[in-house]
Amino acid sequence: MTLLSRLKKSKIGSSIRYSIRPRKVKFEWTDTPIDWVPNQPFVSYFINEINMILPAGEFWFCRLYNKVLPQISDEKLKEDVQAFIRQEAMHAQAHNSANKEYLTVRDIDVQRNLDLMNFLFNKMLADEPLGLKIPKALDHQWDLFRLGIIATVEHMTCVMGKYALYNTEWEKLGADPAMLDLVKWHGAEEIEHRTVAFDLYRHLGGGYLARYYLSVVVIIAVLGLWVDGAAHIMKQDPRFKSMQPAVYKPWIWREWYAVAQRDNKLLPSPLWLVSQQLGYLMPWYDPVHEAKTEDAVAYLDNSPAAKRAALKVA
């Protein structure tokens, strides 16, 4: 056996034995109010921004993973990646439905936020960033850099998915069932496929040291984009007119921290999210230990949106 073939055989592959299952979902937004958590406009707007921040990135995940799919030598990992692609595409479609059928029809201008995310993922992080052709010798490194971003983001979405799945406070306050199902369904699938991005990144040569700088870049970018987008839709509401929320103004950051400090039940604290990122930097990090697959699957088997889609197909 040659050295090259031994190296190929020693590549990190899939770290899970179960099969990831893509699901179709159907959400009905007719009765969902802007304050989908009653009497909590800040919380409702803040989580609503997720509908705008995710679709462009999730479709970008799919495009990049389809591009590198032929390079995967581990058959189980290839199966995981293909299922991941189908799940992420469904996530993007579900959040787009909320943008079009829920927020837009309630006179919330979402286009500015969508345009920003489209520029980031379709221009800056494209195969040819800002129209510049990557030299062939650097093409794999550019892919690896972007795969590292996805792995870091997927760690964050797993953490937030875990927060959403186990959250009971929104339901206690009478949260809208459709939006509650969206965030819990999405969170549960993030837990189900939490190993894929990390496995793929390492399988194709991603290194330990790169996780440090990518983690710093991603956490700053995600928190900044989230607050910026939330501020934009919030200031369209007369209730927030006097605050004029903006990412560069302290008010929205203070309010986020203050709301989250109430037992961390209505929103995850920004400091808590940063602290959760520290585990990703440890040499022994393994996404398998982030949450329980069986809890995620138990929710997914009973998700109203998944059941509605199954009935429609039937």
Disulfide bonds with the S-S distance in Angstrom:
none
